[in-house]
Amino acid sequence: MIRLEKIGKTYYEADGGVATLALEDVTLRIHKGEFVAVMGPSGSGKSTLLHLLDFLDRPTHGKYFFNDRDTSTLTDVELARLRNKEMGFVFQAFNLLGRSTVAENVELPLLYSDVPVFKRQELVQRAVRAVGLDEKIHVPTANLSGGQKQRVAIARALVNDPSIIFADEPTGNLDSRSGGQVMEILQDLNEQGRTIILVTHETYTANYAQRRIVLGDGKMTIDEPIDNRNRGNGLIK
C-alpha cells in the first residue's frame, strides 16, 4: 500500500537562513492490513513522516508510492481527493465541534465527498454504532467524556470507509481505561482489514500494533515486529 524510497524532508527558513533536515533517506514499505506503530522522541521526525504519508506535505527528495501511484505526479487537488477517499484521521486533541452533535461531527467528511445526501445518515449511524455510541448520537460532543470524544473521532474517521487510518497520539489525553478502549477499537478495525498507522510515544499503546518503527534524528533506527501484542476483544463485533 505504501512504499517510500529514500524519502527526505528539509525545511528552509523564509529568509534563506539555516536549513533544517527533518527526515533523511527513509525507505519503508507498509502493506495493506498492517498495524504499525511509529515511535521516537520529540524532534525525531515522527510528525514530519506522518504529514508526508497523509499528503499534508511533500518530500524534498525521494519517492512516495501509494497503491503503486507515484504521488509526486499528482496535483494538490488529486492528493486531497485521494486523502478524503482513502484515509481517516484520529488526533490527540479530538478536533470535534463541541456544540455539534455526535452525528453532525461524524458527518463532516461526507460533506466534502460525492456521497448523496440520502445516504449520509445511514453511513453516520453505521460508524457511530461501530464505536458503541448509538445512545449518544444526538448529544453535543461537549457533553461527552474524553474517551467518548475519541470514539466519536474514530467514527468520523470511519464514515468514508477508508482503507487506512492515521492515529496521532490518540490516547495522549485519556486515562488508561479510556485509552485501552480506544486501542481495542483500533485493533478490531485492523482485524477487519484496515491498515492502521499509529504515532505514539507510549510503549503500552505501541504494543497493540504488529510492528514498531522507531525514528531518531530524522532517520529510521528500528523496524521490527512486536511479539507482545495484546489482542483484546474490543468493542466492535
CYANA upper distance limits for C-alpha pairs under 8 A (distance plus 0.5 A):
  1 MET  CA     29 ARG  CA      8.16
  1 MET  CA     30 ILE  CA      6.55
  1 MET  CA     31 HIS  CA      5.55
  1 MET  CA     32 LYS  CA      5.85
  1 MET  CA     65 PHE  CA      8.36
  1 MET  CA     66 PHE  CA      6.15
  1 MET  CA     67 ASN  CA      5.10
  1 MET  CA     68 ASP  CA      7.65
  2 ILE  CA     28 LEU  CA      8.30
  2 ILE  CA     29 ARG  CA      6.05
  2 ILE  CA     30 ILE  CA      5.52
  2 ILE  CA     31 HIS  CA      7.04
  2 ILE  CA     64 TYR  CA      7.91
  2 ILE  CA     65 PHE  CA      6.38
  2 ILE  CA     66 PHE  CA      5.38
  2 ILE  CA     67 ASN  CA      6.86
  2 ILE  CA     68 ASP  CA      8.31
  3 ARG  CA     27 THR  CA      8.10
  3 ARG  CA     28 LEU  CA      6.30
  3 ARG  CA     29 ARG  CA      5.03
  3 ARG  CA     30 ILE  CA      7.09
  3 ARG  CA     64 TYR  CA      6.37
  3 ARG  CA     65 PHE  CA      5.55
  3 ARG  CA     66 PHE  CA      7.08
  3 ARG  CA     68 ASP  CA      8.39
  4 LEU  CA     26 VAL  CA      7.32
  4 LEU  CA     27 THR  CA      5.52
  4 LEU  CA     28 LEU  CA      5.47
  4 LEU  CA     29 ARG  CA      6.83
  4 LEU  CA     62 GLY  CA      7.99
  4 LEU  CA     63 LYS  CA      6.30
  4 LEU  CA     64 TYR  CA      5.20
  4 LEU  CA     65 PHE  CA      6.92
  5 GLU  CA     25 ASP  CA      7.95
  5 GLU  CA     26 VAL  CA      7.15
  5 GLU  CA     27 THR  CA      5.13
  5 GLU  CA     28 LEU  CA      7.30
  5 GLU  CA     62 GLY  CA      6.10
  5 GLU  CA     63 LYS  CA      5.55
  5 GLU  CA     64 TYR  CA      7.00
  6 LYS  CA     24 GLU  CA      7.84
  6 LYS  CA     25 ASP  CA      4.36
  6 LYS  CA     26 VAL  CA      5.26
  6 LYS  CA     27 THR  CA      5.39
  6 LYS  CA     61 HIS  CA      7.99
  6 LYS  CA     62 GLY  CA      5.38
  6 LYS  CA     63 LYS  CA      7.32
  7 ILE  CA     23 LEU  CA      7.87
  7 ILE  CA     24 GLU  CA      7.01
  7 ILE  CA     25 ASP  CA      5.35
  7 ILE  CA     26 VAL  CA      5.41
  7 ILE  CA     27 THR  CA      7.00
  7 ILE  CA     59 PRO  CA      6.91
  7 ILE  CA     60 THR  CA      8.16
  7 ILE  CA     61 HIS  CA      6.26
  7 ILE  CA     62 GLY  CA      4.67
  7 ILE  CA     63 LYS  CA      6.53
  7 ILE  CA     64 TYR  CA      7.71
  8 GLY  CA     21 LEU  CA      8.42
  8 GLY  CA     22 ALA  CA      8.04
  8 GLY  CA     23 LEU  CA      5.30
  8 GLY  CA     24 GLU  CA      4.93
  8 GLY  CA     25 ASP  CA      5.70
  8 GLY  CA     26 VAL  CA      7.10
  8 GLY  CA     59 PRO  CA      6.24
  8 GLY  CA     60 THR  CA      6.22
  8 GLY  CA     61 HIS  CA      5.75
  8 GLY  CA     62 GLY  CA      6.71
  9 LYS  CA     21 LEU  CA      6.72
  9 LYS  CA     22 ALA  CA      6.11
  9 LYS  CA     23 LEU  CA      5.43
  9 LYS  CA     24 GLU  CA      7.15
  9 LYS  CA     48 THR  CA      8.19
  9 LYS  CA     58 ARG  CA      8.40
  9 LYS  CA     59 PRO  CA      5.55
  9 LYS  CA     60 THR  CA      5.24
  9 LYS  CA     61 HIS  CA      7.24
 10 THR  CA     19 ALA  CA      7.08
 10 THR  CA     20 THR  CA      6.00
 10 THR  CA     21 LEU  CA      4.88
 10 THR  CA     22 ALA  CA      6.20
 10 THR  CA     23 LEU  CA      7.48
 10 THR  CA     59 PRO  CA      8.48
 10 THR  CA     60 THR  CA      6.59
 11 TYR  CA     19 ALA  CA      6.22
 11 TYR  CA     20 THR  CA      5.58
 11 TYR  CA     21 LEU  CA      6.91
 11 TYR  CA     22 ALA  CA      7.60
 12 TYR  CA     16 GLY  CA      7.08
 12 TYR  CA     17 GLY  CA      7.46
 12 TYR  CA     18 VAL  CA      7.24
 12 TYR  CA     19 ALA  CA      5.09
 12 TYR  CA     20 THR  CA      6.91
 13 GLU  CA     17 GLY  CA      5.76
 13 GLU  CA     18 VAL  CA      6.98
 13 GLU  CA     19 ALA  CA      6.96
 21 LEU  CA    218 GLY  CA      7.77
 22 ALA  CA     43 GLY  CA      8.37
 22 ALA  CA     44 SER  CA      8.12
 22 ALA  CA     45 GLY  CA      6.16
 22 ALA  CA     48 THR  CA      7.33
 22 ALA  CA    217 ASP  CA      7.94
 22 ALA  CA    218 GLY  CA      5.72
 23 LEU  CA     45 GLY  CA      6.29
 23 LEU  CA     48 THR  CA      7.56
 23 LEU  CA     49 LEU  CA      7.83
 23 LEU  CA    217 ASP  CA      8.12
 23 LEU  CA    218 GLY  CA      4.54
 23 LEU  CA    219 LYS  CA      6.69
 24 GLU  CA    218 GLY  CA      6.00
 24 GLU  CA    219 LYS  CA      6.03
 25 ASP  CA     62 GLY  CA      7.90
 25 ASP  CA    219 LYS  CA      7.55
 26 VAL  CA    219 LYS  CA      6.94
 26 VAL  CA    220 MET  CA      6.73
 30 ILE  CA     34 GLU  CA      7.30
 30 ILE  CA     36 VAL  CA      8.46
 31 HIS  CA    195 THR  CA      8.29
 32 LYS  CA    193 GLY  CA      8.20
 32 LYS  CA    194 ARG  CA      7.75
 32 LYS  CA    195 THR  CA      6.14
 33 GLY  CA    190 ASN  CA      6.85
 33 GLY  CA    191 GLU  CA      8.28
 33 GLY  CA    193 GLY  CA      5.50
 33 GLY  CA    194 ARG  CA      5.67
 33 GLY  CA    195 THR  CA      4.83
 33 GLY  CA    196 ILE  CA      7.94
 34 GLU  CA    190 ASN  CA      7.70
 34 GLU  CA    194 ARG  CA      8.10
 34 GLU  CA    195 THR  CA      5.57
 34 GLU  CA    196 ILE  CA      6.89
 34 GLU  CA    210 GLN  CA      7.51
 34 GLU  CA    211 ARG  CA      8.41
 35 PHE  CA    187 GLN  CA      8.49
 35 PHE  CA    190 ASN  CA      7.00
 35 PHE  CA    195 THR  CA      6.37
 35 PHE  CA    196 ILE  CA      5.15
 35 PHE  CA    197 ILE  CA      6.53
 35 PHE  CA    198 LEU  CA      8.11
 35 PHE  CA    209 ALA  CA      5.53
 35 PHE  CA    210 GLN  CA      5.86
 35 PHE  CA    211 ARG  CA      7.05
 36 VAL  CA    196 ILE  CA      6.71
 36 VAL  CA    197 ILE  CA      5.45
 36 VAL  CA    198 LEU  CA      6.56
 36 VAL  CA    209 ALA  CA      6.08
 36 VAL  CA    210 GLN  CA      6.57
 36 VAL  CA    211 ARG  CA      5.39
 36 VAL  CA    212 ARG  CA      6.42
 36 VAL  CA    213 ILE  CA      7.74
 37 ALA  CA    197 ILE  CA      6.53
 37 ALA  CA    198 LEU  CA      5.15
 37 ALA  CA    199 VAL  CA      6.33
 37 ALA  CA    200 THR  CA      7.39
 37 ALA  CA    206 ALA  CA      5.90
 37 ALA  CA    209 ALA  CA      6.42
 37 ALA  CA    210 GLN  CA      8.27
 37 ALA  CA    211 ARG  CA      6.67
 37 ALA  CA    212 ARG  CA      5.39
 37 ALA  CA    213 ILE  CA      6.61
 38 VAL  CA     46 LYS  CA      7.32
 38 VAL  CA    197 ILE  CA      7.79
 38 VAL  CA    198 LEU  CA      6.47
 38 VAL  CA    199 VAL  CA      5.25
 38 VAL  CA    200 THR  CA      6.83
 38 VAL  CA    206 ALA  CA      8.42
 38 VAL  CA    212 ARG  CA      6.58
 38 VAL  CA    213 ILE  CA      5.32
 38 VAL  CA    214 VAL  CA      6.34
 38 VAL  CA    215 LEU  CA      8.03
 39 MET  CA     46 LYS  CA      7.36
 39 MET  CA    199 VAL  CA      6.67
 39 MET  CA    200 THR  CA      6.05
 39 MET  CA    201 HIS  CA      6.07
 39 MET  CA    206 ALA  CA      8.45
 39 MET  CA    212 ARG  CA      7.77
 39 MET  CA    213 ILE  CA      6.62
 39 MET  CA    214 VAL  CA      5.19
 39 MET  CA    215 LEU  CA      6.77
 40 GLY  CA     44 SER  CA      6.18
 40 GLY  CA     45 GLY  CA      8.26
 40 GLY  CA     46 LYS  CA      7.22
 40 GLY  CA    200 THR  CA      8.46
 40 GLY  CA    201 HIS  CA      6.95
 40 GLY  CA    214 VAL  CA      5.83
 40 GLY  CA    215 LEU  CA      5.47
 40 GLY  CA    216 GLY  CA      6.58
 41 PRO  CA    201 HIS  CA      7.62
 41 PRO  CA    215 LEU  CA      8.29
 41 PRO  CA    216 GLY  CA      7.60
 42 SER  CA     46 LYS  CA      8.49
 43 GLY  CA    216 GLY  CA      8.46
 43 GLY  CA    217 ASP  CA      7.35
 43 GLY  CA    218 GLY  CA      8.31
 44 SER  CA    215 LEU  CA      6.03
 44 SER  CA    216 GLY  CA      5.06
 44 SER  CA    217 ASP  CA      5.13
 44 SER  CA    218 GLY  CA      5.70
 44 SER  CA    219 LYS  CA      8.12
 45 GLY  CA     49 LEU  CA      6.57
 45 GLY  CA    215 LEU  CA      6.96
 45 GLY  CA    216 GLY  CA      7.62
 45 GLY  CA    217 ASP  CA      7.24
 45 GLY  CA    218 GLY  CA      5.29
 45 GLY  CA    219 LYS  CA      8.10
 46 LYS  CA     50 LEU  CA      6.71
 46 LYS  CA    199 VAL  CA      7.52
 46 LYS  CA    215 LEU  CA      7.29
 47 SER  CA     51 HIS  CA      6.63
 48 THR  CA     52 LEU  CA      6.78
 49 LEU  CA     53 LEU  CA      6.64
 50 LEU  CA     54 ASP  CA      6.68
 50 LEU  CA    199 VAL  CA      8.35
 51 HIS  CA     55 PHE  CA      6.58
 51 HIS  CA     56 LEU  CA      5.43
 51 HIS  CA     57 ASP  CA      5.94
 52 LEU  CA     56 LEU  CA      6.61
 52 LEU  CA     57 ASP  CA      5.49
 52 LEU  CA     58 ARG  CA      6.18
 52 LEU  CA     59 PRO  CA      7.00
 54 ASP  CA     83 ARG  CA      7.29
 54 ASP  CA     87 MET  CA      8.04
 54 ASP  CA    166 PHE  CA      8.35
 55 PHE  CA     79 LEU  CA      6.99
 55 PHE  CA     80 ALA  CA      8.06
 55 PHE  CA     83 ARG  CA      7.50
 58 ARG  CA     72 SER  CA      8.49
 59 PRO  CA     63 LYS  CA      8.40
 63 LYS  CA     70 ASP  CA      7.58
 63 LYS  CA     71 THR  CA      8.24
 63 LYS  CA     72 SER  CA      7.74
 64 TYR  CA     70 ASP  CA      6.52
 64 TYR  CA     71 THR  CA      6.34
 64 TYR  CA     72 SER  CA      7.69
 65 PHE  CA     69 ARG  CA      5.53
 65 PHE  CA     70 ASP  CA      5.04
 65 PHE  CA     71 THR  CA      6.30
 66 PHE  CA     70 ASP  CA      7.19
 66 PHE  CA     71 THR  CA      7.19
 70 ASP  CA     74 LEU  CA      8.02
 71 THR  CA     79 LEU  CA      8.15
 74 LEU  CA     78 GLU  CA      6.27
 74 LEU  CA     79 LEU  CA      6.75
 75 THR  CA     79 LEU  CA      6.69
 76 ASP  CA     80 ALA  CA      6.61
 77 VAL  CA     81 ARG  CA      6.78
 78 GLU  CA     82 LEU  CA      6.67
 79 LEU  CA     83 ARG  CA      6.45
 80 ALA  CA     84 ASN  CA      6.69
 81 ARG  CA     85 LYS  CA      6.66
 82 LEU  CA     86 GLU  CA      6.29
 82 LEU  CA     87 MET  CA      8.17
 83 ARG  CA     87 MET  CA      5.72
 84 ASN  CA     88 GLY  CA      8.00
 84 ASN  CA    109 PRO  CA      7.82
 84 ASN  CA    112 TYR  CA      8.24
 84 ASN  CA    113 SER  CA      7.85
 84 ASN  CA    160 ASN  CA      8.26
 85 LYS  CA    113 SER  CA      8.21
 85 LYS  CA    160 ASN  CA      7.07
 85 LYS  CA    161 ASP  CA      8.39
 85 LYS  CA    162 PRO  CA      6.77
 86 GLU  CA    160 ASN  CA      8.45
 86 GLU  CA    161 ASP  CA      8.16
 86 GLU  CA    162 PRO  CA      4.98
 86 GLU  CA    163 SER  CA      5.82
 86 GLU  CA    164 ILE  CA      6.84
 87 MET  CA    157 ALA  CA      8.20
 87 MET  CA    162 PRO  CA      5.45
 87 MET  CA    163 SER  CA      6.81
 87 MET  CA    164 ILE  CA      5.59
 87 MET  CA    165 ILE  CA      6.17
 87 MET  CA    166 PHE  CA      7.84
 88 GLY  CA    156 ARG  CA      8.23
 88 GLY  CA    157 ALA  CA      4.65
 88 GLY  CA    158 LEU  CA      6.78
 88 GLY  CA    160 ASN  CA      8.18
 88 GLY  CA    162 PRO  CA      6.29
 88 GLY  CA    164 ILE  CA      6.86
 88 GLY  CA    165 ILE  CA      5.07
 88 GLY  CA    166 PHE  CA      6.72
 89 PHE  CA    153 ALA  CA      8.37
 89 PHE  CA    154 ILE  CA      8.01
 89 PHE  CA    157 ALA  CA      5.71
 89 PHE  CA    165 ILE  CA      6.20
 89 PHE  CA    166 PHE  CA      5.46
 89 PHE  CA    167 ALA  CA      6.45
 89 PHE  CA    168 ASP  CA      8.36
 90 VAL  CA     94 PHE  CA      7.36
 90 VAL  CA    150 GLN  CA      8.14
 90 VAL  CA    153 ALA  CA      6.35
 90 VAL  CA    154 ILE  CA      6.47
 90 VAL  CA    157 ALA  CA      7.03
 90 VAL  CA    165 ILE  CA      8.03
 90 VAL  CA    166 PHE  CA      6.75
 90 VAL  CA    167 ALA  CA      5.10
 90 VAL  CA    168 ASP  CA      6.67
 90 VAL  CA    170 PRO  CA      6.82
 91 PHE  CA     95 ASN  CA      7.36
 91 PHE  CA    153 ALA  CA      8.17
 91 PHE  CA    167 ALA  CA      6.55
 91 PHE  CA    168 ASP  CA      5.50
 91 PHE  CA    169 GLU  CA      6.96
 91 PHE  CA    170 PRO  CA      6.02
 92 GLN  CA    168 ASP  CA      6.54
 92 GLN  CA    169 GLU  CA      5.54
 92 GLN  CA    170 PRO  CA      5.05
 92 GLN  CA    171 THR  CA      6.99
 92 GLN  CA    172 GLY  CA      6.20
 92 GLN  CA    173 ASN  CA      6.85
 93 ALA  CA    170 PRO  CA      8.48
 93 ALA  CA    173 ASN  CA      7.62
 94 PHE  CA    149 LYS  CA      7.02
 94 PHE  CA    150 GLN  CA      6.25
 94 PHE  CA    153 ALA  CA      6.44
 95 ASN  CA    153 ALA  CA      8.16
 96 LEU  CA    105 ASN  CA      6.93
 96 LEU  CA    141 THR  CA      7.72
 96 LEU  CA    149 LYS  CA      8.23
 96 LEU  CA    153 ALA  CA      7.72
 97 LEU  CA    105 ASN  CA      6.99
 97 LEU  CA    141 THR  CA      7.53
 97 LEU  CA    142 ALA  CA      8.35
 98 GLY  CA    140 PRO  CA      6.73
 98 GLY  CA    141 THR  CA      5.48
 98 GLY  CA    142 ALA  CA      4.84
 98 GLY  CA    143 ASN  CA      8.46
 99 ARG  CA    140 PRO  CA      5.93
 99 ARG  CA    141 THR  CA      7.13
 99 ARG  CA    142 ALA  CA      6.72
100 SER  CA    104 GLU  CA      6.34
100 SER  CA    105 ASN  CA      6.87
100 SER  CA    140 PRO  CA      5.62
100 SER  CA    141 THR  CA      6.92
101 THR  CA    105 ASN  CA      6.76
101 THR  CA    137 ILE  CA      7.26
101 THR  CA    138 HIS  CA      5.76
101 THR  CA    139 VAL  CA      5.48
101 THR  CA    140 PRO  CA      4.37
101 THR  CA    141 THR  CA      6.14
102 VAL  CA    106 VAL  CA      6.68
102 VAL  CA    136 LYS  CA      7.32
102 VAL  CA    137 ILE  CA      5.46
102 VAL  CA    138 HIS  CA      6.44
102 VAL  CA    139 VAL  CA      6.47
102 VAL  CA    140 PRO  CA      6.58
102 VAL  CA    141 THR  CA      6.24
102 VAL  CA    152 VAL  CA      6.99
103 ALA  CA    107 GLU  CA      6.59
103 ALA  CA    124 VAL  CA      6.83
103 ALA  CA    125 GLN  CA      8.06
103 ALA  CA    128 VAL  CA      8.14
103 ALA  CA    137 ILE  CA      5.84
103 ALA  CA    138 HIS  CA      6.76
104 GLU  CA    108 LEU  CA      7.09
105 ASN  CA    152 VAL  CA      8.18
105 ASN  CA    156 ARG  CA      7.29
106 VAL  CA    124 VAL  CA      6.66
106 VAL  CA    127 ALA  CA      8.30
106 VAL  CA    128 VAL  CA      8.21
106 VAL  CA    152 VAL  CA      7.32
106 VAL  CA    153 ALA  CA      7.82
106 VAL  CA    155 ALA  CA      6.61
106 VAL  CA    156 ARG  CA      4.56
106 VAL  CA    157 ALA  CA      8.28
106 VAL  CA    159 VAL  CA      7.31
107 GLU  CA    111 LEU  CA      7.39
107 GLU  CA    120 ARG  CA      7.53
107 GLU  CA    121 GLN  CA      8.45
107 GLU  CA    124 VAL  CA      6.50
107 GLU  CA    156 ARG  CA      7.32
107 GLU  CA    159 VAL  CA      7.77
108 LEU  CA    112 TYR  CA      7.99
108 LEU  CA    156 ARG  CA      7.90
109 PRO  CA    113 SER  CA      7.34
109 PRO  CA    156 ARG  CA      7.64
109 PRO  CA    159 VAL  CA      7.91
109 PRO  CA    160 ASN  CA      7.51
110 LEU  CA    114 ASP  CA      7.96
110 LEU  CA    115 VAL  CA      6.84
110 LEU  CA    120 ARG  CA      7.43
110 LEU  CA    159 VAL  CA      7.99
110 LEU  CA    160 ASN  CA      7.29
111 LEU  CA    115 VAL  CA      8.48
115 VAL  CA    119 LYS  CA      7.11
115 VAL  CA    120 ARG  CA      7.24
116 PRO  CA    120 ARG  CA      7.15
117 VAL  CA    121 GLN  CA      8.24
118 PHE  CA    122 GLU  CA      8.47
119 LYS  CA    123 LEU  CA      7.02
120 ARG  CA    124 VAL  CA      6.59
121 GLN  CA    125 GLN  CA      6.62
122 GLU  CA    126 ARG  CA      6.70
123 LEU  CA    127 ALA  CA      6.72
123 LEU  CA    159 VAL  CA      6.49
123 LEU  CA    160 ASN  CA      8.38
124 VAL  CA    128 VAL  CA      6.65
124 VAL  CA    155 ALA  CA      8.43
124 VAL  CA    159 VAL  CA      6.61
125 GLN  CA    129 ARG  CA      6.49
125 GLN  CA    134 ASP  CA      8.02
125 GLN  CA    137 ILE  CA      8.41
126 ARG  CA    130 ALA  CA      6.67
126 ARG  CA    159 VAL  CA      8.33
127 ALA  CA    131 VAL  CA      7.36
127 ALA  CA    155 ALA  CA      5.39
127 ALA  CA    156 ARG  CA      7.73
127 ALA  CA    158 LEU  CA      6.55
127 ALA  CA    159 VAL  CA      6.00
128 VAL  CA    132 GLY  CA      7.01
128 VAL  CA    133 LEU  CA      6.07
128 VAL  CA    134 ASP  CA      6.41
128 VAL  CA    137 ILE  CA      7.50
128 VAL  CA    152 VAL  CA      7.55
128 VAL  CA    155 ALA  CA      5.99
129 ARG  CA    133 LEU  CA      6.33
129 ARG  CA    134 ASP  CA      5.68
130 ALA  CA    155 ALA  CA      7.71
130 ALA  CA    235 LEU  CA      8.26
130 ALA  CA    236 ILE  CA      6.16
130 ALA  CA    237 LYS  CA      8.42
131 VAL  CA    151 ARG  CA      6.43
131 VAL  CA    152 VAL  CA      7.98
131 VAL  CA    154 ILE  CA      7.97
131 VAL  CA    155 ALA  CA      6.91
131 VAL  CA    185 ILE  CA      7.55
131 VAL  CA    235 LEU  CA      7.12
131 VAL  CA    236 ILE  CA      7.00
132 GLY  CA    235 LEU  CA      7.23
132 GLY  CA    236 ILE  CA      7.96
133 LEU  CA    137 ILE  CA      7.01
133 LEU  CA    148 GLN  CA      8.27
133 LEU  CA    151 ARG  CA      8.37
133 LEU  CA    152 VAL  CA      8.33
139 VAL  CA    143 ASN  CA      7.54
139 VAL  CA    144 LEU  CA      8.49
140 PRO  CA    144 LEU  CA      8.01
141 THR  CA    149 LYS  CA      7.01
144 LEU  CA    148 GLN  CA      6.28
144 LEU  CA    149 LYS  CA      6.55
145 SER  CA    149 LYS  CA      6.67
146 GLY  CA    150 GLN  CA      6.84
146 GLY  CA    173 ASN  CA      7.83
146 GLY  CA    174 LEU  CA      6.72
146 GLY  CA    178 SER  CA      8.22
147 GLY  CA    151 ARG  CA      6.85
147 GLY  CA    174 LEU  CA      6.86
147 GLY  CA    178 SER  CA      5.42
147 GLY  CA    179 GLY  CA      7.49
147 GLY  CA    181 GLN  CA      8.32
147 GLY  CA    182 VAL  CA      7.75
148 GLN  CA    152 VAL  CA      6.78
149 LYS  CA    153 ALA  CA      6.78
150 GLN  CA    154 ILE  CA      6.77
150 GLN  CA    170 PRO  CA      7.84
150 GLN  CA    182 VAL  CA      7.68
151 ARG  CA    155 ALA  CA      6.73
151 ARG  CA    182 VAL  CA      7.14
152 VAL  CA    156 ARG  CA      6.68
153 ALA  CA    157 ALA  CA      6.74
154 ILE  CA    158 LEU  CA      6.67
155 ALA  CA    159 VAL  CA      6.63
157 ALA  CA    161 ASP  CA      8.48
157 ALA  CA    162 PRO  CA      8.09
157 ALA  CA    165 ILE  CA      7.62
158 LEU  CA    162 PRO  CA      6.83
162 PRO  CA    194 ARG  CA      8.21
163 SER  CA    194 ARG  CA      5.87
163 SER  CA    195 THR  CA      6.78
164 ILE  CA    194 ARG  CA      6.17
164 ILE  CA    195 THR  CA      5.05
164 ILE  CA    196 ILE  CA      6.28
164 ILE  CA    197 ILE  CA      8.08
165 ILE  CA    194 ARG  CA      7.80
165 ILE  CA    195 THR  CA      6.79
165 ILE  CA    196 ILE  CA      5.46
165 ILE  CA    197 ILE  CA      6.79
166 PHE  CA    196 ILE  CA      6.59
166 PHE  CA    197 ILE  CA      5.43
166 PHE  CA    198 LEU  CA      6.52
166 PHE  CA    199 VAL  CA      8.38
167 ALA  CA    196 ILE  CA      7.91
167 ALA  CA    197 ILE  CA      6.72
167 ALA  CA    198 LEU  CA      5.25
167 ALA  CA    199 VAL  CA      6.71
168 ASP  CA    198 LEU  CA      6.52
168 ASP  CA    199 VAL  CA      5.34
168 ASP  CA    200 THR  CA      7.26
169 GLU  CA    198 LEU  CA      7.71
169 GLU  CA    199 VAL  CA      6.04
169 GLU  CA    200 THR  CA      5.38
169 GLU  CA    201 HIS  CA      8.04
170 PRO  CA    179 GLY  CA      8.31
170 PRO  CA    182 VAL  CA      8.22
170 PRO  CA    200 THR  CA      8.37
171 THR  CA    175 ASP  CA      8.23
171 THR  CA    178 SER  CA      8.37
171 THR  CA    179 GLY  CA      5.41
171 THR  CA    182 VAL  CA      7.78
171 THR  CA    183 MET  CA      8.44
171 THR  CA    205 THR  CA      8.32
174 LEU  CA    178 SER  CA      6.40
174 LEU  CA    179 GLY  CA      5.99
175 ASP  CA    179 GLY  CA      6.40
176 SER  CA    180 GLY  CA      6.49
177 ARG  CA    181 GLN  CA      6.94
178 SER  CA    182 VAL  CA      6.82
179 GLY  CA    183 MET  CA      6.72
180 GLY  CA    184 GLU  CA      6.62
181 GLN  CA    185 ILE  CA      6.86
181 GLN  CA    234 GLY  CA      7.52
181 GLN  CA    235 LEU  CA      8.03
182 VAL  CA    186 LEU  CA      6.94
183 MET  CA    187 GLN  CA      6.58
183 MET  CA    205 THR  CA      7.62
183 MET  CA    208 TYR  CA      7.45
184 GLU  CA    188 ASP  CA      6.66
184 GLU  CA    231 ARG  CA      8.16
184 GLU  CA    232 GLY  CA      6.59
184 GLU  CA    233 ASN  CA      7.61
184 GLU  CA    234 GLY  CA      4.99
184 GLU  CA    235 LEU  CA      7.39
185 ILE  CA    189 LEU  CA      6.75
185 ILE  CA    234 GLY  CA      6.03
185 ILE  CA    235 LEU  CA      6.41
185 ILE  CA    236 ILE  CA      7.02
186 LEU  CA    190 ASN  CA      6.73
186 LEU  CA    196 ILE  CA      7.93
187 GLN  CA    191 GLU  CA      6.76
187 GLN  CA    208 TYR  CA      7.44
187 GLN  CA    209 ALA  CA      8.15
187 GLN  CA    231 ARG  CA      7.72
187 GLN  CA    232 GLY  CA      8.35
187 GLN  CA    234 GLY  CA      7.80
188 ASP  CA    192 GLN  CA      6.76
188 ASP  CA    233 ASN  CA      8.30
188 ASP  CA    234 GLY  CA      6.62
188 ASP  CA    235 LEU  CA      8.19
188 ASP  CA    236 ILE  CA      6.85
189 LEU  CA    193 GLY  CA      7.21
189 LEU  CA    194 ARG  CA      6.33
189 LEU  CA    236 ILE  CA      8.36
190 ASN  CA    194 ARG  CA      5.17
190 ASN  CA    195 THR  CA      6.43
190 ASN  CA    196 ILE  CA      6.84
198 LEU  CA    206 ALA  CA      8.12
200 THR  CA    205 THR  CA      7.58
200 THR  CA    206 ALA  CA      7.19
201 HIS  CA    206 ALA  CA      8.38
202 GLU  CA    206 ALA  CA      6.81
203 THR  CA    207 ASN  CA      6.67
204 TYR  CA    208 TYR  CA      7.77
205 THR  CA    209 ALA  CA      8.35
206 ALA  CA    212 ARG  CA      7.69
207 ASN  CA    226 ILE  CA      7.16
207 ASN  CA    228 ASN  CA      6.90
207 ASN  CA    229 ARG  CA      5.89
207 ASN  CA    230 ASN  CA      7.18
208 TYR  CA    229 ARG  CA      5.77
208 TYR  CA    230 ASN  CA      5.99
208 TYR  CA    231 ARG  CA      7.35
209 ALA  CA    226 ILE  CA      7.39
209 ALA  CA    229 ARG  CA      7.06
210 GLN  CA    225 PRO  CA      6.36
210 GLN  CA    226 ILE  CA      5.64
210 GLN  CA    227 ASP  CA      7.93
210 GLN  CA    229 ARG  CA      7.26
211 ARG  CA    223 ASP  CA      7.78
211 ARG  CA    224 GLU  CA      6.22
211 ARG  CA    225 PRO  CA      4.69
211 ARG  CA    226 ILE  CA      5.55
212 ARG  CA    222 ILE  CA      7.86
212 ARG  CA    223 ASP  CA      6.24
212 ARG  CA    224 GLU  CA      5.92
212 ARG  CA    225 PRO  CA      6.59
212 ARG  CA    226 ILE  CA      6.86
213 ILE  CA    220 MET  CA      7.59
213 ILE  CA    221 THR  CA      8.19
213 ILE  CA    222 ILE  CA      5.94
213 ILE  CA    223 ASP  CA      5.01
213 ILE  CA    224 GLU  CA      7.18
214 VAL  CA    220 MET  CA      6.42
214 VAL  CA    221 THR  CA      6.19
214 VAL  CA    222 ILE  CA      5.39
214 VAL  CA    223 ASP  CA      7.08
215 LEU  CA    219 LYS  CA      5.95
215 LEU  CA    220 MET  CA      5.00
215 LEU  CA    221 THR  CA      6.03
215 LEU  CA    222 ILE  CA      7.58
216 GLY  CA    220 MET  CA      6.92
216 GLY  CA    221 THR  CA      6.80
